[in-house]
Amino acid sequence: MIPYGRQAISEEDIQAVTSVLRSDWITQGPTIPRFEQAVASYCGAPYSVAVSSATAALHLACLALGVGPTDRVWTTPNTFVASANCALYCNATVDFVDIDPTTANMGVQALAKKLQDAEPRGGLPTVVIPVHFSGEPCNMIEIAKLAGRYGFRIIEDASHAIGAKYPNGVVGDCRYSDITVFSFHPVKIITTGEGGGLTTQLPGLARKLALLRTHGITRDSAELTVGAHGAWYYEQLMLGFNYRITDLQAALGISQLSRIEEFIARRHLLASRYDAALQGLPVRLLHRSSLNRSALHLYVVYVSADRRRQVFDQLRELGIGVNVHYIPVHLQPYYRRLGFREGDFPAAEQHYHEAISLPLYPSLTESEQDQVIAALKEVLQ
């Protein structure tokens, strides 16, 4: 089976991890801040905080922005459930903004219309979470303009998009957002095994995120509320969580990050081969803007809704591990119980009925990709 995605682990990655295993620190040691600095430098943001997963990162981002029971958080239905669940963890209200069918990202016009309708009735969001689906950046320039007009904060869910670029910056530099969230899951652009991260330009948010990931505890003498104590002394300043990453994971992350440009270049080469080979087939391709650089976490094609299940099943039978991203969050049983219904976000639902993710990862060989292409052509005949 050729999977839709997989990690690319080198001997250098293995050596990086084993060197930590041979050191004095394998959990909360000096490698974590080195990884955070590497991510911050790569993204062009002054602050980076590494955590146990992108789900943890989303939760902490909402907490750091003060999301609570009286707040509303809007995201896209075309995402993994964590992009919405993070608001519910804070007891906030969740709603969705339909997608732009050409990119499958949050639709700017849909967002503008929803904001315009919400303002007179006092229903504006506190936070909006755009998701850079498949690694293609959202139209953050326009979303940031809307934030300025309507007063909401922005968390960029860039779980698919470390290494992606806007026309004038890098995803994660936070020029259009308060916080950007990354995933380092094995199928993503780089991996730490499991893991996630956040970047921000705001020192107060960075410090709050760092506290929240470690039970809300500090040993920093400048933050302690009581006078001098011994080296054992610590204080819990807020209610936090154990969302820590380890030195083992951070070592892998540093090694992986050193090859991110190689990974993305390979993804673009393979995507270009797909683009050329699929011309003339009864499929539609997901749009990639020439103004952005997609991180190309996913390569999505659309087939007619009445054939999608058959095409999917036949490709699996032929050893092609295709997948579907995503079942719209609002159609999950839990969210239906919150009052969402089929037909609420028709563009996201249409995307779901037609989308198939083809295999795409740096170690996919041209020969394996040709098998994928041949199988797709056979199934679509």
VENDANOR-V925223 format. One line per field, one symbol per residue. ss: DSSP state (2 for helix, 1 for strand, 0 for the rest). phi: phi as a letter, one per 20 degrees, with the letter a starting at -180 (. if undefined). Layout:
ss: ???
phi: ???
This chain:
ss: 011000000022222222222000000002222222222222200011111002222222222200000001111100000222222220001111101000000102222222222220000000111010222000022222222222001111100000001100110000000011111010000000100111110022222222220100110000000000000000110000010000222222222220022222222222222222200000011000000010000011110022222222222220011010000022202222000000000222222222111100000002222222222222220
phi: .effaafcddffffffffffgeeeccddcfffffffffffffemdfcbcecfafffffffffffenfbfeddcdbefeafgffdggffgemeedbccfeeffdmegfffffgffffffgfdmdffecddfdefmoeffffgffffffffdneecdeedgecfnfcegcrdgofmfdbebddcddfgeefccdndqbbccbedfffgfffffffcmmdcdfffdfedfgcffffbceebedcedeedfgffffffffffdfffffffffffffffgffefnefcdeffdffeddfflfcddcddggfdgfffgfffffendefbcccfggfefgffffeofcgnfcfffffgffdeceegbagefeffffffffffffffef
